Amino acid sequence: MGHYEFGANVVSDRYMLLGRITTEGRLSGRIKYDLAQWMAMKLHLQLSGEPGQSQAMLDTDLKGGDWNAQLKLGSPSFLGLNYFQSLTPRLSAGGEFFWLHSNLKSGVGLAMRHQGTKHVATMQVATTGILSLQYAHKVNEKVTLATDFLWQFATREATATLGYDATLRQCRLRGKIDTNGVVTAFLEERFSPGINFVLSGELDHLHSNYKFGFGVVAGE
């Protein structure tokens, strides 16, 4: 049986409204409002007829000259706080904390980011048992290559991913392949101003799982 999704967007200079509803009856929405140049509020909603599947998250974003912070309050009983500070024009670092009361679970994470003229490198480590490394390099004005490494301490499992992003005259092609043998690709072609055709595919030979999709996007 096919599944479909209907969406509507309303965007202005200070606020943004996004809504999606599926044929399964799931409704999701996002509201963003800029209170000032240094403060914004975001509300994420996901409503479902299934018990325990509805969620809500309220974010408060604060931005200074060389720092930014975010406070997150969500259901069920979620509290999160993160802070990021520029140390030099190219290097920044920060941390985050979260508390999930329903599971009596908490976590602390640290992150660093270095940005050069043609590259961006990031590192994240968390007490939840995850180490993540990312590196993106701009080959030229049209091609960017990226790598990702994820290591889970508890299960001693690691995954590496290699991706690419190429912008051609009439289309944009993105894809990746990981060490699990999963290959994905996403093609977006511009038919005319305001009309784009999208084509996506995912091949998982190990589990014999193959997914394909296409769509048409109208509007800028």
N, C-alpha and C positions, 0 to 999 in steps of 0.2 A: 504494500500500500504506500502511495506517495505521501510525502509530508511537505506542506507549503508554509510560507511565512509572509505576513504582510507587515510593512513598516511605514512609518511617517516621521518626518523630521521638521522641526521648526527652529530656525537659527536667526539670531540677531546679534548686534554688537555686544550686548551684555548677558544674554542668556541663550541656552540651547535646550531643546526638548526633543528627545528621541524615544520612540515607542515601537515595540514589536509584538505581534501576536501570531501564534502558530495554530495549525489545524488541530493540534492536541489540546488546545485550550490554555496554553501557557502564555502569560503576558509579562513582558519585561519592559522597563522604562528607565530613562536616565534624564535627570534634570540638573543643569549647571547654571549657576547665577554668579556673576562677578559683583560682589559688594563694593569693592574698591580695586585699585591696581595691585594692591598687596594682599588681597583676601578674596577667596572664592568658596562657594558652597556647592557640593555635589550630592545628589540623592540617587541611589541605585535601588530599583525595585524589581523583584521577581515573584510573580503571583502564580500559583498553581492550585488546581482542585485537589491534588493529592496531599494527604496530611503530612506536615513537617517539611514540605518542599518550598514553601513561600519564605522569602528572605528580603531584608531591607538593610541598606548600608548608607550612613550619612558621613560624608567627608568634609573636613574644613581645611582648606589649603592656605598657608601663609607663606609669603615670599618677601625676602629682604634683598639688600644689594648683592650679597655674596652667600646667601643661605636660603633654604626653603624647608618648611616643616608641614606635617600633615597629621591631623587627629581623626581617627576612624571610630565610629560607634555603629554597631550592627546587631542584628538578631541572628541567632539566639545568644544574647549576653556576650558580645564581642567588643573588645577594646584594643585599639592599636595606635601607636605613636611612632613616627619616624622623623629624623632630622638629617639634613645633608648640608655640609659646609665646604666652601671653596677654600683650599689651603694655598694654592698658587693659581695663576691664570690657566694652568693645564691640569692640575691635580685637585681632586675633591674627595671627601670621605664622609661617611655618616653611619648611622645605626638605626635600628628599629626594635620595638618591643610590642608584643601582643599578649593578650590574656583572653582565653575562652572559658568562661565560667561553667558552662554546661558540662564540659569534659575535664574541668580543673587542669587545664593545660596552658602553659605559657612558653614563650620563646624569645630569644634575643638574637639579632643578626647584625653583622657588620659588613660594610661595602666600601669599595674604592673605585674611582673612575679616573682614567687618564685620557685626555683628548689631544691628539696632534693635528698637524695640518691635513693628513690623509688617513688617520686611523683613530679608532676609539677602542679602548680596552677597559674591561670592568671585571671585578672580582667580588663575590659574595660568599659569606660563610655564616651558618646559623646553627644554633644549639639544637634545632630539630634534626640535625644530621645531614646537612646538605652543603656541598661546596660547588660553586658555579663559577666558570670562567668564560668570558666572551671576548672576541676580538673581531673587529670589522675594519676592512681596508678598502679605501677608494682607489681603484685601479686607474680610472679616468672619469670624465664627466658623465659617462653612461653606464659604467660597470662597477659594482661593488661586490667584494667577496667577504664572507664572514664564517667564523667557526664558533662552536659552542661545546663546552665540556661540563658534564654534570656527574658528580660523584655522591652517592648516598652511603654514608658511613655505616648505618645500621645493617643494611642488606649487602654491603660491599659490592654494589652494582654501579657501573659507570657507563655513560653514553656520550659519544662524541658525534657532532653534527657539522657538516659542511654545507654552506648555502651560498646562493648568488642572487643578484638583482641587476637585471640588464634593461635599460630603457632604449628602445629603438624608435624610429621615426613615427610609426603608427601604433606601437604596442609596447607593453611592459611585461617582461617575463621574470618570474621569481620561482625558485625551487630550492630543494635541499635533499640531502641523503645522509642517513645516520648509520651507526655501527650495528644497528639491529636489522639493516637491510631495507628499511622503509624509504621509498623514494616519493617525493611529492613535487608537484609543479602547479603554478598558477599563472595563467595568461590573461591579460587585460588589453583588449584592442579597441581603439577609438574609431567608431564608424563615422561619426559626425560630431560637431560641437554639442555636448550634452547627452550623447548616446554612446555607451560603452558596452562591449560584449565581453563576458568573462567565461573562462573555461578552466576547470581545475581537475586534478587527478591525484590519487594516492595508491601506490602499489606496495603491498606487504607480502612478498613472495613466501616468507617463512611461515606465515599463518594463513596463506591463501586468501587474503583479504584485499579486495580491490574496490576503490570508490572513484566515481567520476561525477562531475556536475557541470552545469552551464547556467548562464543567466544573462539578463540584459539590465543595465543600470541607466536610468533616465534622470537627467539633472546633474548639475555640477556639484 
